[in-house]
Amino acid sequence: MAKVAAFHSVKASVHHNNTSCTEGNNIEKENLRKGTGGKPLCNHCARLS
């Protein structure tokens, strides 16, 4: 489990904070942004925390 600073995709409705999250790891580079983007935490990241 590797918690990191929050990040999100401009195309998704959630943010991520764990590099073990398969959804977060599949964000295309051009859509990746730092921070939460005002979006709730991904359920998968929440379970990993």
PDBQT receptor file of N, H, CA, C and O in Angstrom, charges set to zero:
ATOM      1  N   MET A   1       0.847  -1.171   0.000  1.00  0.00    +0.000 N 
ATOM      2  CA  MET A   1       0.000   0.000   0.000  1.00  0.00    +0.000 C 
ATOM      3  C   MET A   1       0.894   1.236   0.000  1.00  0.00    +0.000 C 
ATOM      4  O   MET A   1       1.732   1.417   0.883  1.00  0.00    +0.000 OA
ATOM      5  N   ALA A   2       0.700   2.072  -0.997  1.00  0.00    +0.000 N 
ATOM      6  H   ALA A   2       0.019   1.925  -1.715  1.00  0.00    +0.000 HD
ATOM      7  CA  ALA A   2       1.521   3.262  -1.099  1.00  0.00    +0.000 C 
ATOM      8  C   ALA A   2       0.647   4.496  -1.233  1.00  0.00    +0.000 C 
ATOM      9  O   ALA A   2       0.216   4.854  -2.329  1.00  0.00    +0.000 OA
ATOM     10  N   LYS A   3       0.396   5.133  -0.116  1.00  0.00    +0.000 N 
ATOM     11  H   LYS A   3       0.747   4.842   0.775  1.00  0.00    +0.000 HD
ATOM     12  CA  LYS A   3      -0.393   6.367  -0.160  1.00  0.00    +0.000 C 
ATOM     13  C   LYS A   3       0.473   7.474  -0.728  1.00  0.00    +0.000 C 
ATOM     14  O   LYS A   3       1.655   7.587  -0.404  1.00  0.00    +0.000 OA
ATOM     15  N   VAL A   4      -0.125   8.280  -1.571  1.00  0.00    +0.000 N 
ATOM     16  H   VAL A   4      -1.085   8.188  -1.834  1.00  0.00    +0.000 HD
ATOM     17  CA  VAL A   4       0.568   9.400  -2.201  1.00  0.00    +0.000 C 
ATOM     18  C   VAL A   4      -0.349  10.623  -2.161  1.00  0.00    +0.000 C 
ATOM     19  O   VAL A   4      -1.488  10.548  -1.700  1.00  0.00    +0.000 OA
ATOM     20  N   ALA A   5       0.164  11.735  -2.645  1.00  0.00    +0.000 N 
ATOM     21  H   ALA A   5       1.089  11.796  -3.019  1.00  0.00    +0.000 HD
ATOM     22  CA  ALA A   5      -0.679  12.934  -2.750  1.00  0.00    +0.000 C 
ATOM     23  C   ALA A   5      -1.838  12.643  -3.693  1.00  0.00    +0.000 C 
ATOM     24  O   ALA A   5      -1.712  11.851  -4.627  1.00  0.00    +0.000 OA
ATOM     25  N   ALA A   6      -2.940  13.280  -3.441  1.00  0.00    +0.000 N 
ATOM     26  H   ALA A   6      -3.042  13.924  -2.682  1.00  0.00    +0.000 HD
ATOM     27  CA  ALA A   6      -4.153  13.054  -4.236  1.00  0.00    +0.000 C 
ATOM     28  C   ALA A   6      -3.923  13.394  -5.711  1.00  0.00    +0.000 C 
ATOM     29  O   ALA A   6      -3.167  14.305  -6.051  1.00  0.00    +0.000 OA
ATOM     30  N   PHE A   7      -4.600  12.630  -6.571  1.00  0.00    +0.000 N 
ATOM     31  H   PHE A   7      -5.213  11.890  -6.295  1.00  0.00    +0.000 HD
ATOM     32  CA  PHE A   7      -4.574  12.876  -8.008  1.00  0.00    +0.000 C 
ATOM     33  C   PHE A   7      -5.889  12.422  -8.601  1.00  0.00    +0.000 C 
ATOM     34  O   PHE A   7      -6.598  11.612  -8.004  1.00  0.00    +0.000 OA
ATOM     35  N   HIS A   8      -6.221  12.941  -9.781  1.00  0.00    +0.000 N 
ATOM     36  H   HIS A   8      -5.645  13.599 -10.266  1.00  0.00    +0.000 HD
ATOM     37  CA  HIS A   8      -7.483  12.586 -10.411  1.00  0.00    +0.000 C 
ATOM     38  C   HIS A   8      -7.386  12.695 -11.921  1.00  0.00    +0.000 C 
ATOM     39  O   HIS A   8      -6.422  13.235 -12.463  1.00  0.00    +0.000 OA
ATOM     40  N   SER A   9      -8.396  12.174 -12.583  1.00  0.00    +0.000 N 
ATOM     41  H   SER A   9      -9.179  11.735 -12.143  1.00  0.00    +0.000 HD
ATOM     42  CA  SER A   9      -8.533  12.300 -14.027  1.00  0.00    +0.000 C 
ATOM     43  C   SER A   9      -9.604  13.341 -14.310  1.00  0.00    +0.000 C 
ATOM     44  O   SER A   9     -10.622  13.396 -13.620  1.00  0.00    +0.000 OA
ATOM     45  N   VAL A  10      -9.375  14.160 -15.317  1.00  0.00    +0.000 N 
ATOM     46  H   VAL A  10      -8.548  14.116 -15.878  1.00  0.00    +0.000 HD
ATOM     47  CA  VAL A  10     -10.389  15.148 -15.696  1.00  0.00    +0.000 C 
ATOM     48  C   VAL A  10     -11.643  14.459 -16.220  1.00  0.00    +0.000 C 
ATOM     49  O   VAL A  10     -12.699  15.088 -16.295  1.00  0.00    +0.000 OA
ATOM     50  N   LYS A  11     -11.552  13.191 -16.582  1.00  0.00    +0.000 N 
ATOM     51  H   LYS A  11     -10.694  12.681 -16.522  1.00  0.00    +0.000 HD
ATOM     52  CA  LYS A  11     -12.686  12.448 -17.135  1.00  0.00    +0.000 C 
ATOM     53  C   LYS A  11     -13.423  11.600 -16.102  1.00  0.00    +0.000 C 
ATOM     54  O   LYS A  11     -14.418  10.958 -16.438  1.00  0.00    +0.000 OA
ATOM     55  N   ALA A  12     -12.961  11.585 -14.859  1.00  0.00    +0.000 N 
ATOM     56  H   ALA A  12     -12.152  12.107 -14.586  1.00  0.00    +0.000 HD
ATOM     57  CA  ALA A  12     -13.570  10.725 -13.841  1.00  0.00    +0.000 C 
ATOM     58  C   ALA A  12     -14.278  11.560 -12.774  1.00  0.00    +0.000 C 
ATOM     59  O   ALA A  12     -14.065  12.767 -12.663  1.00  0.00    +0.000 OA
ATOM     60  N   SER A  13     -15.116  10.892 -12.001  1.00  0.00    +0.000 N 
ATOM     61  H   SER A  13     -15.289   9.912 -12.092  1.00  0.00    +0.000 HD
ATOM     62  CA  SER A  13     -15.884  11.593 -10.968  1.00  0.00    +0.000 C 
ATOM     63  C   SER A  13     -15.310  11.381  -9.571  1.00  0.00    +0.000 C 
ATOM     64  O   SER A  13     -15.937  11.769  -8.585  1.00  0.00    +0.000 OA
ATOM     65  N   VAL A  14     -14.125  10.770  -9.468  1.00  0.00    +0.000 N 
ATOM     66  H   VAL A  14     -13.615  10.454 -10.269  1.00  0.00    +0.000 HD
ATOM     67  CA  VAL A  14     -13.478  10.509  -8.174  1.00  0.00    +0.000 C 
ATOM     68  C   VAL A  14     -11.998  10.883  -8.238  1.00  0.00    +0.000 C 
ATOM     69  O   VAL A  14     -11.430  11.058  -9.316  1.00  0.00    +0.000 OA
ATOM     70  N   HIS A  15     -11.384  11.002  -7.046  1.00  0.00    +0.000 N 
ATOM     71  H   HIS A  15     -11.845  10.860  -6.170  1.00  0.00    +0.000 HD
ATOM     72  CA  HIS A  15      -9.930  11.181  -6.995  1.00  0.00    +0.000 C 
ATOM     73  C   HIS A  15      -9.299   9.948  -6.349  1.00  0.00    +0.000 C 
ATOM     74  O   HIS A  15      -9.997   9.108  -5.780  1.00  0.00    +0.000 OA
ATOM     75  N   HIS A  16      -8.001   9.850  -6.440  1.00  0.00    +0.000 N 
ATOM     76  H   HIS A  16      -7.434  10.532  -6.902  1.00  0.00    +0.000 HD
ATOM     77  CA  HIS A  16      -7.253   8.705  -5.920  1.00  0.00    +0.000 C 
ATOM     78  C   HIS A  16      -6.138   9.193  -5.006  1.00  0.00    +0.000 C 
ATOM     79  O   HIS A  16      -5.713  10.345  -5.100  1.00  0.00    +0.000 OA
ATOM     80  N   ASN A  17      -5.659   8.313  -4.115  1.00  0.00    +0.000 N 
ATOM     81  H   ASN A  17      -6.004   7.377  -4.038  1.00  0.00    +0.000 HD
ATOM     82  CA  ASN A  17      -4.530   8.652  -3.250  1.00  0.00    +0.000 C 
ATOM     83  C   ASN A  17      -3.681   7.421  -2.934  1.00  0.00    +0.000 C 
ATOM     84  O   ASN A  17      -2.952   7.405  -1.942  1.00  0.00    +0.000 OA
ATOM     85  N   ASN A  18      -3.775   6.396  -3.774  1.00  0.00    +0.000 N 
ATOM     86  H   ASN A  18      -4.367   6.409  -4.579  1.00  0.00    +0.000 HD
ATOM     87  CA  ASN A  18      -3.045   5.159  -3.506  1.00  0.00    +0.000 C 
ATOM     88  C   ASN A  18      -2.553   4.576  -4.827  1.00  0.00    +0.000 C 
ATOM     89  O   ASN A  18      -3.341   4.358  -5.748  1.00  0.00    +0.000 OA
ATOM     90  N   THR A  19      -1.248   4.325  -4.914  1.00  0.00    +0.000 N 
ATOM     91  H   THR A  19      -0.609   4.502  -4.166  1.00  0.00    +0.000 HD
ATOM     92  CA  THR A  19      -0.668   3.794  -6.151  1.00  0.00    +0.000 C 
ATOM     93  C   THR A  19      -1.029   2.332  -6.386  1.00  0.00    +0.000 C 
ATOM     94  O   THR A  19      -0.771   1.807  -7.469  1.00  0.00    +0.000 OA
ATOM     95  N   SER A  20      -1.615   1.667  -5.405  1.00  0.00    +0.000 N 
ATOM     96  H   SER A  20      -1.824   2.094  -4.525  1.00  0.00    +0.000 HD
ATOM     97  CA  SER A  20      -2.058   0.283  -5.582  1.00  0.00    +0.000 C 
ATOM     98  C   SER A  20      -3.449   0.198  -6.204  1.00  0.00    +0.000 C 
ATOM     99  O   SER A  20      -3.924  -0.900  -6.495  1.00  0.00    +0.000 OA
ATOM    100  N   CYS A  21      -4.098   1.317  -6.409  1.00  0.00    +0.000 N 
ATOM    101  H   CYS A  21      -3.712   2.209  -6.172  1.00  0.00    +0.000 HD
ATOM    102  CA  CYS A  21      -5.443   1.341  -6.990  1.00  0.00    +0.000 C 
ATOM    103  C   CYS A  21      -5.339   1.104  -8.496  1.00  0.00    +0.000 C 
ATOM    104  O   CYS A  21      -4.676   1.857  -9.210  1.00  0.00    +0.000 OA
ATOM    105  N   THR A  22      -5.995   0.062  -8.963  1.00  0.00    +0.000 N 
ATOM    106  H   THR A  22      -6.534  -0.549  -8.383  1.00  0.00    +0.000 HD
ATOM    107  CA  THR A  22      -5.926  -0.260 -10.397  1.00  0.00    +0.000 C 
ATOM    108  C   THR A  22      -6.611   0.802 -11.244  1.00  0.00    +0.000 C 
ATOM    109  O   THR A  22      -6.175   1.073 -12.363  1.00  0.00    +0.000 OA
ATOM    110  N   GLU A  23      -7.668   1.403 -10.733  1.00  0.00    +0.000 N 
ATOM    111  H   GLU A  23      -8.022   1.183  -9.824  1.00  0.00    +0.000 HD
ATOM    112  CA  GLU A  23      -8.350   2.467 -11.479  1.00  0.00    +0.000 C 
ATOM    113  C   GLU A  23      -7.455   3.692 -11.602  1.00  0.00    +0.000 C 
ATOM    114  O   GLU A  23      -7.335   4.277 -12.679  1.00  0.00    +0.000 OA
ATOM    115  N   GLY A  24      -6.835   4.071 -10.506  1.00  0.00    +0.000 N 
ATOM    116  H   GLY A  24      -6.933   3.596  -9.632  1.00  0.00    +0.000 HD
ATOM    117  CA  GLY A  24      -5.946   5.238 -10.513  1.00  0.00    +0.000 C 
ATOM    118  C   GLY A  24      -4.718   5.036 -11.385  1.00  0.00    +0.000 C 
ATOM    119  O   GLY A  24      -4.211   5.984 -11.984  1.00  0.00    +0.000 OA
ATOM    120  N   ASN A  25      -4.246   3.809 -11.453  1.00  0.00    +0.000 N 
ATOM    121  H   ASN A  25      -4.659   3.039 -10.967  1.00  0.00    +0.000 HD
ATOM    122  CA  ASN A  25      -3.060   3.514 -12.256  1.00  0.00    +0.000 C 
ATOM    123  C   ASN A  25      -3.342   3.532 -13.752  1.00  0.00    +0.000 C 
ATOM    124  O   ASN A  25      -2.405   3.549 -14.550  1.00  0.00    +0.000 OA
ATOM    125  N   ASN A  26      -4.606   3.529 -14.148  1.00  0.00    +0.000 N 
ATOM    126  H   ASN A  26      -5.367   3.515 -13.499  1.00  0.00    +0.000 HD
ATOM    127  CA  ASN A  26      -4.964   3.488 -15.563  1.00  0.00    +0.000 C 
ATOM    128  C   ASN A  26      -5.353   4.845 -16.140  1.00  0.00    +0.000 C 
ATOM    129  O   ASN A  26      -5.889   4.921 -17.245  1.00  0.00    +0.000 OA
ATOM    130  N   ILE A  27      -5.083   5.911 -15.397  1.00  0.00    +0.000 N 
ATOM    131  H   ILE A  27      -4.648   5.849 -14.499  1.00  0.00    +0.000 HD
ATOM    132  CA  ILE A  27      -5.400   7.251 -15.908  1.00  0.00    +0.000 C 
ATOM    133  C   ILE A  27      -4.400   7.606 -17.008  1.00  0.00    +0.000 C 
ATOM    134  O   ILE A  27      -3.187   7.491 -16.829  1.00  0.00    +0.000 OA
ATOM    135  N   GLU A  28      -4.936   8.037 -18.141  1.00  0.00    +0.000 N 
ATOM    136  H   GLU A  28      -5.921   8.130 -18.286  1.00  0.00    +0.000 HD
ATOM    137  CA  GLU A  28      -4.068   8.447 -19.245  1.00  0.00    +0.000 C 
ATOM    138  C   GLU A  28      -3.337   9.720 -18.862  1.00  0.00    +0.000 C 
ATOM    139  O   GLU A  28      -3.910  10.621 -18.250  1.00  0.00    +0.000 OA
ATOM    140  N   LYS A  29      -2.065   9.784 -19.230  1.00  0.00    +0.000 N 
ATOM    141  H   LYS A  29      -1.599   9.053 -19.728  1.00  0.00    +0.000 HD
ATOM    142  CA  LYS A  29      -1.194  10.885 -18.819  1.00  0.00    +0.000 C 
ATOM    143  C   LYS A  29      -1.777  12.265 -19.128  1.00  0.00    +0.000 C 
ATOM    144  O   LYS A  29      -1.652  13.186 -18.322  1.00  0.00    +0.000 OA
ATOM    145  N   GLU A  30      -2.409  12.408 -20.284  1.00  0.00    +0.000 N 
ATOM    146  H   GLU A  30      -2.511  11.660 -20.939  1.00  0.00    +0.000 HD
ATOM    147  CA  GLU A  30      -2.942  13.728 -20.661  1.00  0.00    +0.000 C 
ATOM    148  C   GLU A  30      -4.157  14.138 -19.834  1.00  0.00    +0.000 C 
ATOM    149  O   GLU A  30      -4.528  15.312 -19.825  1.00  0.00    +0.000 OA
ATOM    150  N   ASN A  31      -4.783  13.187 -19.141  1.00  0.00    +0.000 N 
ATOM    151  H   ASN A  31      -4.482  12.234 -19.148  1.00  0.00    +0.000 HD
ATOM    152  CA  ASN A  31      -5.955  13.476 -18.303  1.00  0.00    +0.000 C 
ATOM    153  C   ASN A  31      -5.616  13.563 -16.817  1.00  0.00    +0.000 C 
ATOM    154  O   ASN A  31      -6.479  13.909 -16.010  1.00  0.00    +0.000 OA
ATOM    155  N   LEU A  32      -4.390  13.258 -16.448  1.00  0.00    +0.000 N 
ATOM    156  H   LEU A  32      -3.689  12.977 -17.103  1.00  0.00    +0.000 HD
ATOM    157  CA  LEU A  32      -3.956  13.221 -15.047  1.00  0.00    +0.000 C 
ATOM    158  C   LEU A  32      -3.727  14.626 -14.501  1.00  0.00    +0.000 C 
ATOM    159  O   LEU A  32      -3.064  15.452 -15.128  1.00  0.00    +0.000 OA
ATOM    160  N   ARG A  33      -4.290  14.882 -13.318  1.00  0.00    +0.000 N 
ATOM    161  H   ARG A  33      -4.830  14.211 -12.809  1.00  0.00    +0.000 HD
ATOM    162  CA  ARG A  33      -4.116  16.172 -12.646  1.00  0.00    +0.000 C 
ATOM    163  C   ARG A  33      -3.810  15.929 -11.177  1.00  0.00    +0.000 C 
ATOM    164  O   ARG A  33      -4.243  14.928 -10.607  1.00  0.00    +0.000 OA
ATOM    165  N   LYS A  34      -3.065  16.839 -10.564  1.00  0.00    +0.000 N 
ATOM    166  H   LYS A  34      -2.712  17.652 -11.027  1.00  0.00    +0.000 HD
ATOM    167  CA  LYS A  34      -2.779  16.781  -9.135  1.00  0.00    +0.000 C 
ATOM    168  C   LYS A  34      -3.987  17.253  -8.353  1.00  0.00    +0.000 C 
ATOM    169  O   LYS A  34      -4.794  18.039  -8.849  1.00  0.00    +0.000 OA
ATOM    170  N   GLY A  35      -4.108  16.771  -7.131  1.00  0.00    +0.000 N 
ATOM    171  H   GLY A  35      -3.453  16.132  -6.728  1.00  0.00    +0.000 HD
ATOM    172  CA  GLY A  35      -5.172  17.209  -6.241  1.00  0.00    +0.000 C 
ATOM    173  C   GLY A  35      -6.440  16.393  -6.377  1.00  0.00    +0.000 C 
ATOM    174  O   GLY A  35      -6.509  15.439  -7.152  1.00  0.00    +0.000 OA
ATOM    175  N   THR A  36      -7.443  16.787  -5.606  1.00  0.00    +0.000 N 
ATOM    176  H   THR A  36      -7.387  17.562  -4.976  1.00  0.00    +0.000 HD
ATOM    177  CA  THR A  36      -8.700  16.052  -5.571  1.00  0.00    +0.000 C 
ATOM    178  C   THR A  36      -9.662  16.495  -6.662  1.00  0.00    +0.000 C 
ATOM    179  O   THR A  36     -10.572  15.749  -7.023  1.00  0.00    +0.000 OA
ATOM    180  N   GLY A  37      -9.476  17.680  -7.183  1.00  0.00    +0.000 N 
ATOM    181  H   GLY A  37      -8.737  18.286  -6.890  1.00  0.00    +0.000 HD
ATOM    182  CA  GLY A  37     -10.403  18.209  -8.175  1.00  0.00    +0.000 C 
ATOM    183  C   GLY A  37     -11.799  18.417  -7.616  1.00  0.00    +0.000 C 
ATOM    184  O   GLY A  37     -12.764  18.542  -8.370  1.00  0.00    +0.000 OA
ATOM    185  N   GLY A  38     -11.908  18.455  -6.272  1.00  0.00    +0.000 N 
ATOM    186  H   GLY A  38     -11.124  18.353  -5.660  1.00  0.00    +0.000 HD
ATOM    187  CA  GLY A  38     -13.214  18.611  -5.643  1.00  0.00    +0.000 C 
ATOM    188  C   GLY A  38     -14.078  17.364  -5.740  1.00  0.00    +0.000 C 
ATOM    189  O   GLY A  38     -15.292  17.421  -5.548  1.00  0.00    +0.000 OA
ATOM    190  N   LYS A  39     -13.439  16.234  -6.040  1.00  0.00    +0.000 N 
ATOM    191  H   LYS A  39     -12.453  16.188  -6.196  1.00  0.00    +0.000 HD
ATOM    192  CA  LYS A  39     -14.159  14.967  -6.237  1.00  0.00    +0.000 C 
ATOM    193  C   LYS A  39     -13.967  14.065  -5.021  1.00  0.00    +0.000 C 
ATOM    194  O   LYS A  39     -12.943  14.167  -4.347  1.00  0.00    +0.000 OA
ATOM    195  N   PRO A  40     -14.927  13.183  -4.721  1.00  0.00    +0.000 N 
ATOM    196  CA  PRO A  40     -14.794  12.263  -3.594  1.00  0.00    +0.000 C 
ATOM    197  C   PRO A  40     -13.714  11.208  -3.847  1.00  0.00    +0.000 C 
ATOM    198  O   PRO A  40     -13.326  10.965  -4.989  1.00  0.00    +0.000 OA
ATOM    199  N   LEU A  41     -13.244  10.598  -2.784  1.00  0.00    +0.000 N 
ATOM    200  H   LEU A  41     -13.560  10.795  -1.856  1.00  0.00    +0.000 HD
ATOM    201  CA  LEU A  41     -12.228   9.546  -2.882  1.00  0.00    +0.000 C 
ATOM    202  C   LEU A  41     -12.798   8.291  -3.539  1.00  0.00    +0.000 C 
ATOM    203  O   LEU A  41     -13.928   7.892  -3.256  1.00  0.00    +0.000 OA
ATOM    204  N   CYS A  42     -12.036   7.694  -4.389  1.00  0.00    +0.000 N 
ATOM    205  H   CYS A  42     -11.118   8.018  -4.620  1.00  0.00    +0.000 HD
ATOM    206  CA  CYS A  42     -12.379   6.434  -5.047  1.00  0.00    +0.000 C 
ATOM    207  C   CYS A  42     -12.638   5.344  -3.990  1.00  0.00    +0.000 C 
ATOM    208  O   CYS A  42     -11.897   5.244  -3.012  1.00  0.00    +0.000 OA
ATOM    209  N   ASN A  43     -13.664   4.547  -4.180  1.00  0.00    +0.000 N 
ATOM    210  H   ASN A  43     -14.266   4.628  -4.975  1.00  0.00    +0.000 HD
ATOM    211  CA  ASN A  43     -13.973   3.472  -3.215  1.00  0.00    +0.000 C 
ATOM    212  C   ASN A  43     -12.839   2.479  -3.073  1.00  0.00    +0.000 C 
ATOM    213  O   ASN A  43     -12.582   1.996  -1.970  1.00  0.00    +0.000 OA
ATOM    214  N   HIS A  44     -12.151   2.161  -4.163  1.00  0.00    +0.000 N 
ATOM    215  H   HIS A  44     -12.360   2.554  -5.059  1.00  0.00    +0.000 HD
ATOM    216  CA  HIS A  44     -11.037   1.226  -4.115  1.00  0.00    +0.000 C 
ATOM    217  C   HIS A  44      -9.902   1.798  -3.272  1.00  0.00    +0.000 C 
ATOM    218  O   HIS A  44      -9.321   1.084  -2.455  1.00  0.00    +0.000 OA
ATOM    219  N   CYS A  45      -9.577   3.083  -3.459  1.00  0.00    +0.000 N 
ATOM    220  H   CYS A  45     -10.048   3.664  -4.123  1.00  0.00    +0.000 HD
ATOM    221  CA  CYS A  45      -8.534   3.730  -2.653  1.00  0.00    +0.000 C 
ATOM    222  C   CYS A  45      -8.933   3.728  -1.172  1.00  0.00    +0.000 C 
ATOM    223  O   CYS A  45      -8.099   3.492  -0.298  1.00  0.00    +0.000 OA
ATOM    224  N   ALA A  46     -10.204   3.992  -0.903  1.00  0.00    +0.000 N 
ATOM    225  H   ALA A  46     -10.881   4.184  -1.613  1.00  0.00    +0.000 HD
ATOM    226  CA  ALA A  46     -10.683   4.022   0.483  1.00  0.00    +0.000 C 
ATOM    227  C   ALA A  46     -10.504   2.645   1.139  1.00  0.00    +0.000 C 
ATOM    228  O   ALA A  46     -10.120   2.566   2.306  1.00  0.00    +0.000 OA
ATOM    229  N   ARG A  47     -10.776   1.578   0.409  1.00  0.00    +0.000 N 
ATOM    230  H   ARG A  47     -11.087   1.643  -0.539  1.00  0.00    +0.000 HD
ATOM    231  CA  ARG A  47     -10.599   0.221   0.961  1.00  0.00    +0.000 C 
ATOM    232  C   ARG A  47      -9.122  -0.105   1.167  1.00  0.00    +0.000 C 
ATOM    233  O   ARG A  47      -8.782  -0.856   2.081  1.00  0.00    +0.000 OA
ATOM    234  N   LEU A  48      -8.245   0.442   0.337  1.00  0.00    +0.000 N 
ATOM    235  H   LEU A  48      -8.521   1.052  -0.406  1.00  0.00    +0.000 HD
ATOM    236  CA  LEU A  48      -6.819   0.175   0.455  1.00  0.00    +0.000 C 
ATOM    237  C   LEU A  48      -6.182   0.930   1.625  1.00  0.00    +0.000 C 
ATOM    238  O   LEU A  48      -5.145   0.516   2.143  1.00  0.00    +0.000 OA
ATOM    239  N   SER A  49      -6.796   2.021   2.031  1.00  0.00    +0.000 N 
ATOM    240  H   SER A  49      -7.638   2.358   1.610  1.00  0.00    +0.000 HD
ATOM    241  CA  SER A  49      -6.222   2.881   3.092  1.00  0.00    +0.000 C 
ATOM    242  C   SER A  49      -6.317   2.252   4.455  1.00  0.00    +0.000 C 
ATOM    243  O   SER A  49      -5.881   2.846   5.441  1.00  0.00    +0.000 OA
TER     244      SER A  49
